[in-house]
Amino acid sequence: MNARISISILSAIGLCALVPVSSGQAVVATAAAPATAALTQEKLLSDLNRQLVDRFQLRGELQLELVRPLALPAGATSSVEAVIVDFPARIAPSLMLQVRLQSGEGTLGSLSLQVKAQLLRDVWVARTPIERGSSFDSSQLDTLRVDVLQQRETIPADTTETDFTYVTTVSAGRPLVWRDITRRSLIRKGQIVEVSAIDGTLTITTKAMAMENGAAGDTVRLRNLESKKDFTALVVADARAQVRF
């Protein structure tokens, strides 16, 4: 083999080394880490929202908004979680939150965030004027969605207890507030009530005079009609109270 042929063969071998390998081999040899989306302010607020709802057992729709736009630290990815490390004493329209950004690799940093909050719930609204002394009747009411952090005294429409009496006159279209109502008295001061004294399987029934008003579940002061001595009993129904030993 002459020198000129040898040089040609070597050149060809060198050129072959520059040719890319097949596509199947390239996936194995050059596989890159999967791409991750940047941690957005929406995800950050979603993390904070979830933790606040769980912490305070909130009912309704909590909405959060950053007071100032936030520049998230470099390297934050979708696998990063925003963790509240110092909760406020209560939910308020304005919150200052201490937050740590952490991932599986460790902590990326800490942030102090000022957040505006709204807690939207349906509350009761008077459909027509309601007179003082009327009994509470939800069928006579409408609902309105409001921010209960701003209107804290409004009565949520999902309130389970409804045995109330109005103590104020409510105009049509106004949301009800807790000072508009009181629990309906089942026992009234000066009323003669039936009292059951229960000791195991033994029950003795007597009469007594109520010395104060009482709603269901209240403990009220009663006076024995014979001995004139006062004692306390639990209100269980209209004009009925109970003492357990």
Summary of the structure (lengths in Angstrom):
residues: 245
radius of gyration: 35.8
end to end distance: 118.9
largest distance: 138.1
contacts: 621
relative contact order: 0.09
helix: 18%
strand: 43%
